[in-house]
Amino acid sequence: MNLFDIKDNVTVITGGTGILGRAIARYLAMNGARVIIMGRKEDVGRQIVEEIEAECPAGTIEFMKTDVLDRDVVQKNCDDILAKYGRIDTLLNAAGGNMPGATIGPDNTIFDLDPEQFEKVLALNLTGTVIPTQIFLRPMAAQGKGCIINFTSMAAFRPLTRVCGYAAAKAGISNFTAYMATECAAKFGEGIRVNAIAPGFFLTEQNRSLLTNPDGTYTQRGQDVIRQTPFGRMGNPDELCGTVHYLMSDASRFVTGTVAIVDGGFNAFTM
């Protein structure tokens, strides 16, 4: 028996058009999963599908436009996937983001925080995890088996400077993960597992300008991150794939309610 077999695993990735989401989608498609990437940017999503199909002709991948804060849209996505594949095996809640008004810069104070943008960041990250979980969990519960993997952050473990709203949302996701692990096991059985992955620092479109200068060198914040990371570098997106593979496979069938850290030692480092 191959505990790591994910062939034909019907996998939904919200936020699948981001740098991390697309790297994971590519890896899963190359390993036999049936991948549906979901996001708001249809042109980007179609391009990602074309690129992965060209690289992996035998893979199964498609794009669906969505809005993780719109229940009707997400429900329609779910219905369409079920109509085509008959089941949903894995949900990766990778949608998220930040807004300037939900941050507190070095020259600002808590009084400069924009409550409206703070609420929007909480909604995008936390509610944007809750709604897809509610909708895609239903067919998993009916079939008696399924895996949900949420995306949290280093900011959930320690209050990193600046990212006030984002950190609050990600801490909520970590808590929600633990809550849902118990909730699902108690009410739907041990076949439903809920875990999370906590990436360290990976360069994405959201943080690139914060961590690097136009010439590619690190900003002061980028240098601070490297100094705190024992591996002495940022992560590569494909370095998340092994952990995702493990969490969605039967190799982790007795694992639920955990947060798997992939950070080059960042969270372990102390002075």
N, C-alpha and C positions, 0 to 999 in steps of 0.2 A: 504494500500500500504506500502510495506517495502522499505523504501528509501535506506537501506543498503544492499539490496539483490545483491549479486555478483555471484549467481549460473549460471553456464555455460558461464561466462564472459571469453572470449578468451584473455588470458593475456601473453604477451611476456616480459621476463626479460633478458636484456643483462647483462653480468657480474653476471649471476645467480649462478655461482659456488663459489662465494665469501661467506664469513660468513654471511654478511647481506642479500645478495641475496637469499641464501638457506633458511634462517629463514623466509623471506617473502614468498618464494615459498611454503614452508610447510604450513604456515598459510592459504594462499589463496587456496591451494588444499583442505585443510580440511574444507574450507568454500564454496566449490562447484565450484570454478573457474577452468577453463581448462588452465593449466599453461604450458608454454613452456620456459624452462630455456636455455639460450644460453651462450656459453663461448668457450674458446680455449682448455680447458683441458678436453678431451673426457672421460678419465678414471674417473676423479673426477665427471664429470657431470652424468655419468652412475651410479656411486655409490650413489650420492645424490638421483637420481630417485628411485633406489632400496630401499633406506632407507625410503623415504617418502611413497612409495607404500606399504611397510610393515607396516608402522604406520597408514596409511590411505588408506585401500584397495579400498574404494569407490571414492577416489580422482582421478583426471585426471592430470597426469604430464608426461612430456617427455623432453628429452634433444636434442638440436641441436648444433652441432659444428659450430662456426662462427668466423669471424674476423671483428670487427666493423669498421675497416678502409678499408675494401675491399668491394666496392659497389656491385660487382658481387656476392660475397658470401652472403651478407646480402639480396640481391634481391632474390637469390635462396631460402634462408630461408623463406622469405615472401611468395614466390610463393607456397612453400610446405605447409605452414600453411594454406593458403587460399584454397589450393586443398583439404585439410583434413577437415577444419572447416567452410569454406565459408565466414569467416569474421575475423577481428581483432578488439577487443574492447579496449584493454589497452596496452600501451607500457611503461615499466619501464626502463629508461636508467640508469642502475646501473654500467655499465662498467667503469673502471678507474684504476688509479694507479700512482706510482711515481718512480723516478729513482734517485740514489745518486748524479749524476752530475747536477741535476736540483735543488738541495738543497744547502743551504749555512750554514755550521756548525758554532759553536761558535768560532772556530779558523780560519775560512775562511772569505773572503770578496767577494764582488760582482765580483771581478776579477777572482775568482776561479770557477765561474759558467760556466758550459759547454753548450754553445749555442745549440749544436746538441741534447744533452739530454733534454734541456729545450724545444726544438721544439717537441721532441718525446712525452714528457709529455703533452704538449698542444694538440697534435694530439690525443693521446689516450683518454684524458678526454673530450676535447671540440669537436674536429672533430668526435670522436667516439660517440658523442651524436647527432651531426648534421646529419651524414649519416643514422643511423637507423631512425631518425625522418623523413627525407625526404622519405625514402622507405616505412615505415609503416604508415605514414600519408596518403599516396595516397588512399589505400582502405578505410580508415576512412572517408576521404573527400567524396569518392564515396557513402558510405552508410549513410553519413550525421550525423554520431555520432562516437565519440571516445575520448579517454583520454590518454594524455601523461604525465608521471611523470618523471621529471629529478632529478638527484641526485647532489646537490651542497654540501657545506661544511661550517663549521664555518670560515674556511680560506677565504671565499668569503666576510664575513662581516668585518673582521679585519685582517690586515697583520700579521699573526702568524710568528714568527721567523722560520728560516730554510726552510720552504716549499715554496720557491719562485715560481717555475714553477707550482706546483700543485695549489697554491692559485690563480695565474693568470688565470689558466684554469677554476677553479670553479667559480671565479668571472664572467668569460665569460659565463658560463652556466646559472648563475642567470640572466644575462642580456638577453641571448638568450631565456630564458623561458618567460620573460616579452614581448620580441619582438614577439615571436611566438604566444602568447596568443592573441595579437591584430591582427596579420596577419591572423590567422586561423578564428577568429570570423568575421573579415571584409570580408574575401573571401570565407569561407566555411560554415559560419553560426554558431549559438550559440551551436550547438551540439558537436563541437570540443573544448575541454578544454585542456589547457597546464599549468601545475603547477610544482612545484619542492618541494623536501623535503631536509632539511638541517640537517643531523644528527650531534649531538654533538660528544663526544668522546666515541667510542665503540672499544673494542679491536678486531683487525682483524689480519690477517697474515701479512699485510703490515706495521702495526704500533706497533705490539706487542713488538718487540725488542727495539723500541724507548721509549715506555712507561713503560715497565716492565723489571725487572732483571730476570735472569734464575731461581731464587728461587720464583718468583711470586710477589716480592715486587715492589713498584713503583720506577722508576728511578727519577732523579731530575725533568725531564720534566713531567713525570707522576704525581708527587707531585704538580707541578705547575698547571696542569690541574684540579686536585681535589680541590686545594685551590680556583680556579676560578669558580668551579661548586657548586652552593648552595646546591644541593642534596648530595654533598660529595662523589660521586662515579662515575664510568663509567656507560654507558648505557648497557642494555642487548639487543641483537639483536631483540628479539621479541617485544620490546617496540616501534619499528618502525611500526609494523603491523597495529595498529589501525589507524594511520594517513594515511597510504597507502590505507587502506580499505575505509576510508572516502573520500579521493580524487578521487578514481576510481568509487565510487558509485554515485547514483542519489542524495544522501544526500548533495553533493557539486555541484549540477548542475548549480548554479549561481556563482561558484567560478572559476576564471581563472586568470593566471598571478601572482599567489602568491607563496611565498616560506614559507612552513610550517616548523617551527623550532622545533626539538625534541632533546633537549640538557641538560635537568636537570637544566636549568637556566643559563648556561654558558654565553650566549650572553647578558643576562640581567644584569649580575653582574658588579657592579662598586665599586670603593674604594674612 
